[in-house]
Amino acid sequence: MPRFSDKVAIITGAASGIGKEIAVRFAAEGGVPVIADLNFDAADATAREIRGKGSDAFAVAMNVADETAVERGVSDTMAKYGRIDVLVSNAGIQIVKPVVDFPFGDWKRLLAIQLDGAFLTTKACLRYMYQAKSGSIIYMGSVHSKEASVLKAPYVTAKHGLLGLCRVVAKEGAQYNVRANVVCPGFVRTPLVDKQIPEQAKELGISEEDVIKRVMLKDTVDGQFTTTQDVAEAVLFCAGFKTNALTGQSLVVSHGWFME
Ligand SMILES: NC(=O)c1ccc[n+]([C@@H]2O[C@H](COP(=O)([O-])OP(=O)(O)OC[C@H]3O[C@@H](n4cnc5c(N)ncnc54)[C@H](O)[C@@H]3O)[C@@H](O)[C@H]2O)c1
């Protein structure tokens, strides 16, 4: 029997990049991914792609920073499937600028997506997970949950913050058999990273090749990008882990960039 047979996972930001890979892999292992994304057309295309391979998938329009949209997406999922076994809080953006120049509006927008989004989706899903006395919540952290880099003040702040939210959810959720983890990737070639290569080159006054070699992959053991498959594997490991033994923990997936 496939590992996630009949299980339902809401995956935010799953129209693209890491979230999409998690959705595809979850479906391949028997589960139903709910593709919750700001970009509904792309979410719907991902859901259709998965259904085309013979699995079920459902697309919902969701701005994770908007409480009404989150509540609607979660209740639509419950109405359709009657259960939510896994939440992967993955939607995120990146904006790079030095602190001294960081526009306050951009700071607030980034924190709203990364932190308000994690809080709102957690709160909405916990209600149903507590009733079912079962659930797994996985936050998409980053090596930047543990490390700082120049130009990334709100991102580093938000990713550190997710560790705190995860630990509280792990403690509060334990009596309901709800577990929480953070998966912390290194650099992964997705649109989010492709966009920041030229931006960082400009801010740091170096070539794009040097941004990749001397900034992004400098401390890896093998000079390799982390892949979406690497990250999806770690997320599904956490989602499928059945006891509370690992709850509250974070797992770094970074080709050795950050070791603890
Ligand atoms: N790519 C990396 O190197 C890397 C490394 C560590 C962590 N991460 C984290 O992984 C997550 C996914 O990043 P990715 O690289 O796959 O990016 P991506 O840009 O490929 O995908 C992000 C998705 O999130 C969606 N999104 C953006 N704002 C949203 C909102 N308000 N509500 C709902 N959906 C929204 C986008 O439409 C997009 O589909 C992010 O949390 C990011 O911080 C990425």
Ligand as a Chemical Component Dictionary entry (heavy atoms), coordinates in Angstrom:
data_LIG
# 
_chem_comp.id                   LIG 
_chem_comp.type                 NON-POLYMER 
_chem_comp.pdbx_formal_charge   0 
_chem_comp.three_letter_code    LIG 
# 
loop_
_chem_comp_atom.comp_id 
_chem_comp_atom.atom_id 
_chem_comp_atom.alt_atom_id 
_chem_comp_atom.type_symbol 
_chem_comp_atom.charge 
_chem_comp_atom.model_Cartn_x 
_chem_comp_atom.model_Cartn_y 
_chem_comp_atom.model_Cartn_z 
_chem_comp_atom.pdbx_ordinal 
LIG N1  N1  N 0  14.671 28.132 -3.721 1  
LIG C1  C1  C 0  15.476 28.106 -2.667 2  
LIG O1  O1  O 0  16.704 28.141 -2.780 3  
LIG C2  C2  C 0  14.911 28.026 -1.283 4  
LIG C3  C3  C 0  15.780 27.737 -0.234 5  
LIG C4  C4  C 0  15.293 27.650 1.062  6  
LIG C5  C5  C 0  13.944 27.870 1.279  7  
LIG N2  N2  N 1  13.121 28.149 0.254  8  
LIG C6  C6  C 0  11.703 28.354 0.552  9  
LIG O2  O2  O 0  10.926 27.428 -0.171 10 
LIG C7  C7  C 0  9.620  27.986 -0.371 11 
LIG C8  C8  C 0  9.242  27.832 -1.837 12 
LIG O3  O3  O 0  10.181 28.567 -2.612 13 
LIG P1  P1  P 0  10.495 28.234 -4.140 14 
LIG O4  O4  O 0  11.953 28.413 -4.294 15 
LIG O5  O5  O -1 9.846  26.983 -4.558 16 
LIG O6  O6  O 0  9.802  29.514 -4.818 17 
LIG P2  P2  P 0  8.889  29.700 -6.128 18 
LIG O7  O7  O 0  8.945  31.157 -6.397 19 
LIG O8  O8  O 0  9.270  28.732 -7.200 20 
LIG O9  O9  O 0  7.442  29.277 -5.610 21 
LIG C9  C9  C 0  6.771  30.033 -4.638 22 
LIG C10 C10 C 0  5.277  29.861 -4.849 23 
LIG O10 O10 O 0  4.622  30.579 -3.788 24 
LIG C11 C11 C 0  3.525  31.258 -4.340 25 
LIG N3  N3  N 0  3.178  32.405 -3.496 26 
LIG C12 C12 C 0  3.852  33.568 -3.356 27 
LIG N4  N4  N 0  3.188  34.372 -2.517 28 
LIG C13 C13 C 0  2.090  33.705 -2.104 29 
LIG C14 C14 C 0  1.019  34.013 -1.233 30 
LIG N5  N5  N 0  0.938  35.208 -0.635 31 
LIG N6  N6  N 0  0.066  33.077 -1.032 32 
LIG C15 C15 C 0  0.127  31.882 -1.673 33 
LIG N7  N7  N 0  1.107  31.531 -2.509 34 
LIG C16 C16 C 0  2.082  32.446 -2.721 35 
LIG C17 C17 C 0  3.974  31.670 -5.734 36 
LIG O11 O11 O 0  2.868  31.951 -6.566 37 
LIG C18 C18 C 0  4.771  30.447 -6.169 38 
LIG O12 O12 O 0  3.934  29.502 -6.829 39 
LIG C19 C19 C 0  9.686  29.429 0.134  40 
LIG O13 O13 O 0  9.175  29.485 1.453  41 
LIG C20 C20 C 0  11.174 29.722 0.150  42 
LIG O14 O14 O 0  11.506 30.717 1.090  43 
LIG C21 C21 C 0  13.564 28.225 -1.040 44 
# 
loop_
_chem_comp_bond.comp_id 
_chem_comp_bond.atom_id_1 
_chem_comp_bond.atom_id_2 
_chem_comp_bond.value_order 
_chem_comp_bond.pdbx_ordinal 
LIG N1  C1  SING 1  
LIG C1  O1  DOUB 2  
LIG C1  C2  SING 3  
LIG C2  C3  SING 4  
LIG C2  C21 DOUB 5  
LIG C3  C4  DOUB 6  
LIG C4  C5  SING 7  
LIG C5  N2  DOUB 8  
LIG N2  C6  SING 9  
LIG N2  C21 SING 10 
LIG C6  O2  SING 11 
LIG C6  C20 SING 12 
LIG O2  C7  SING 13 
LIG C7  C8  SING 14 
LIG C7  C19 SING 15 
LIG C8  O3  SING 16 
LIG O3  P1  SING 17 
LIG P1  O4  DOUB 18 
LIG P1  O5  SING 19 
LIG P1  O6  SING 20 
LIG O6  P2  SING 21 
LIG P2  O7  DOUB 22 
LIG P2  O8  SING 23 
LIG P2  O9  SING 24 
LIG O9  C9  SING 25 
LIG C9  C10 SING 26 
LIG C10 O10 SING 27 
LIG C10 C18 SING 28 
LIG O10 C11 SING 29 
LIG C11 N3  SING 30 
LIG C11 C17 SING 31 
LIG N3  C12 SING 32 
LIG N3  C16 SING 33 
LIG C12 N4  DOUB 34 
LIG N4  C13 SING 35 
LIG C13 C14 SING 36 
LIG C13 C16 DOUB 37 
LIG C14 N5  SING 38 
LIG C14 N6  DOUB 39 
LIG N6  C15 SING 40 
LIG C15 N7  DOUB 41 
LIG N7  C16 SING 42 
LIG C17 O11 SING 43 
LIG C17 C18 SING 44 
LIG C18 O12 SING 45 
LIG C19 O13 SING 46 
LIG C19 C20 SING 47 
LIG C20 O14 SING 48 
# 
